[in-house]
Amino acid sequence: MTEQLNALKRELEAAVTKIVSPTELEQIEIAFLGRKGKLTALLKGVAELPAAERPPMGAMANEVKKQCELMIASKRRDFDIQR
């Protein structure tokens, strides 16, 4: 799961750097953080891990989610400044 989380973070970083419009940003946000998003699906998988693995994986997953939210918020601010 660690590899999946890191790969997802890299994928989002690459996607965010290519965004050129607020509409694209919204689509990326939904694709990664939405109810059926990629990160959301991984977070649900934490519950299926053995009890000993859940706390560290949960913490890592939450950290990746926080970083993803910050990347998206930063890009959103960039678009707000451009207006």
C-alpha positions as CSV (number, residue, x, y, z in Angstrom):
1,M,0.0,0.0,0.0
2,T,3.0,2.3,0.6
3,E,4.0,2.0,-3.0
4,Q,0.4,2.7,-4.1
5,L,0.2,5.9,-2.0
6,N,3.5,7.2,-3.3
7,A,2.6,6.4,-6.9
8,L,-0.8,8.2,-6.4
9,K,1.0,11.2,-5.0
10,R,3.4,11.4,-7.9
11,E,0.5,11.0,-10.3
12,L,-1.3,13.9,-8.8
13,E,1.8,16.0,-8.8
14,A,2.2,15.4,-12.5
15,A,-1.4,16.1,-13.2
16,V,-1.5,19.3,-11.2
17,T,1.6,20.7,-13.0
18,K,-0.3,20.2,-16.4
19,I,-3.5,21.9,-15.3
20,V,-4.3,25.1,-17.3
21,S,-7.8,25.9,-16.2
22,P,-10.0,25.9,-13.1
23,T,-12.3,23.3,-14.8
24,E,-9.3,20.9,-15.2
25,L,-8.4,21.5,-11.5
26,E,-11.9,20.6,-10.4
27,Q,-11.9,17.4,-12.6
28,I,-8.5,16.4,-11.0
29,E,-9.8,17.1,-7.5
30,I,-12.8,14.9,-8.1
31,A,-10.8,12.1,-9.7
32,F,-8.4,11.9,-6.7
33,L,-10.4,13.1,-3.7
34,G,-14.0,12.7,-4.7
35,R,-16.3,10.0,-3.3
36,K,-15.2,7.5,-6.0
37,G,-11.7,9.0,-6.3
38,K,-8.4,7.1,-6.4
39,L,-7.2,8.3,-3.0
40,T,-10.6,7.7,-1.4
41,A,-10.5,4.1,-2.6
42,L,-7.0,3.6,-1.1
43,L,-8.2,5.1,2.2
44,K,-11.0,2.6,2.3
45,G,-8.5,-0.2,1.8
46,V,-6.8,0.7,5.1
47,A,-9.7,-0.8,7.0
48,E,-8.9,-4.2,5.3
49,L,-5.3,-4.3,6.6
50,P,-4.3,-6.4,9.6
51,A,-4.7,-4.5,12.9
52,A,-1.0,-4.0,13.4
53,E,-0.5,-2.3,10.0
54,R,-3.5,0.0,10.2
55,P,-2.2,2.8,12.3
56,P,1.0,3.5,10.4
57,M,-0.7,3.0,7.0
58,G,-3.6,5.2,8.1
59,A,-1.2,7.9,9.2
60,M,0.7,7.7,5.9
61,A,-2.6,7.8,3.9
62,N,-3.8,10.8,5.8
63,E,-0.5,12.6,5.2
64,V,-0.7,11.9,1.5
65,K,-4.3,13.1,1.4
66,K,-3.2,16.3,3.2
67,Q,-0.4,16.9,0.7
68,C,-2.8,16.3,-2.2
69,E,-5.3,18.8,-0.7
70,L,-2.5,21.3,-0.3
71,M,-1.3,20.9,-3.9
72,I,-4.8,21.4,-5.2
73,A,-5.4,24.4,-2.9
74,S,-2.1,26.0,-4.1
75,K,-3.1,25.6,-7.7
76,R,-6.5,27.0,-7.0
77,R,-4.9,30.1,-5.4
78,D,-2.8,30.5,-8.5
79,F,-5.9,30.7,-10.6
80,D,-7.5,33.1,-8.2
81,I,-4.5,35.4,-8.4
82,Q,-4.6,35.3,-12.2
83,R,-8.2,36.7,-12.3
